[in-house]
Amino acid sequence: MSTKRLIAIGMVLFTLLNILSLSAFAAEKVSYTITSPYETVDWDTFKQYKAQLHAHTLYSDGGMDVKDVVEEYYKQNYDILAITDHGVVNKGWDEVPEMLPIIGYNQYMYDLTPVTPERYEEITTGVGRDGRPMLDVNQGIEMNGVVMRKNHVNGFFCGAFQGDWGEEEDYISPIKATHEAGGISFIAHPGDFYAANRDYERAKDLNNLKIFIDPLLEYDSCVGMEIFNERDTVARADRILWDNVLMYIVPRGKVAWGFSNDDSHVIENIGVTAEIMLMPELSNEALRTAMENGTFFACSRIARNEMGEDYEGNGNFSKIEKITVDEEQDIITVTANNYDIIEWISDGEIIATGSKFNLRENSEKLGSYVRFQIKNEGGIVMSQPFVCDDGNMEAKIIEMPEQEPLSFVENVFATVVDKIKKTILGELIYRAFCQ
């Protein structure tokens, strides 16, 4: 072999080694501060409780008496149940609440029967279930209960908005009222408001997202939004919406937790979804802390985009035994059983698979957060977001589009349209031509 050829080969090898060294150096140079929603969990002592935080009865527009709803969730091994009737604060499964004049029409048609005091005692102490009680969540309610546009908000632990019919397109008022009364809230089925299930681009439009972003940023007590609801029909785009909301708010210092609920009005919808709450004990105080800190997982048997249009899980959800965060190596590790695949999502895209996620190796695809989802025969389990700060979070801030000022005529027209939209007639027109 000639000297020139040896020199040429040597130069090529030298260049390749330099490229590899620089790449390794660059990957090593990226370092993250990882904020885990599960950092307060003691995996050796905390228990996992199956929760349902959105259920209806004959006290509003549900099709079942409260005693039957409670018994069915008890039978299906739920540990936590919140009755959240429209405009009606739950006073306890064994008490008839104050119902709304119109939406509470069932009080004139049926003999409403709450859980008896004796049965209430049995259920809340675990009789017939090996001592596993079911928690009656304190003062649950679905607010804006009579609006047509479905701008619903679920509130807890304070009793705000009892008897209030609500106002079309208004998320702020119930969230603010709950905040001022010392409770917490989450936004129910947000995609239903914009019919995002029919057009996914609506779940990405910042002008649409702003109506959810503003209250989430303004009120810490608004802890998140539903990402699964009922049989994942109107909510099928809500994970898309959630990711787009997270892309906007996480760099601004707020994380919205993802909730998963049956919104059950009929018995067929009971048991489709659940939150798995990680708590040191079964109590309303511990539940509130878990909801505020995001120490839970969102589960659903039906996930039309992720699992297939016609798939419905049958069996147990995968159980997550432990989550560890290695700050030195920037690696998140999930220990779980009974799963087919673990996928890692950032900015709405699957960027890695496997039980370990290395932030440095995925830095080019990683946004301001990462979350994982686990699939098995039972359905899907989603984690809450891990905030991933590489020291340059400001560069990830997405600015809201500026609105061009309207002329006098345009402003008058927009005001009239806005007023019409907030009527029943306007809603019917919207559903006919916009959805």
Beta strands, then each sheet from edge to edge (+ up, - down):
strand 1: 33-35
strand 2: 47-55
strand 3: 80-83
strand 4: 135-136
strand 5: 141-143
strand 6: 153-156
strand 7: 184-187
strand 8: 222-229
strand 9: 257-261
strand 10: 273-279
strand 11: 296-300
strand 12: 319-326
strand 13: 331-337
strand 14: 341-346
strand 15: 349-353
strand 16: 356-358
strand 17: 369-376
strand 18: 379-382
strand 19: 386-389
sheet 1: 1+ 19- 17+ 14- 15+
sheet 2: 1+ 19- 17+ 18- 11+ 10- 2+ 3+ 4+
sheet 3: 5+ 6- 7+ 8+ 9+
sheet 4: 12+ 13- 16+
end
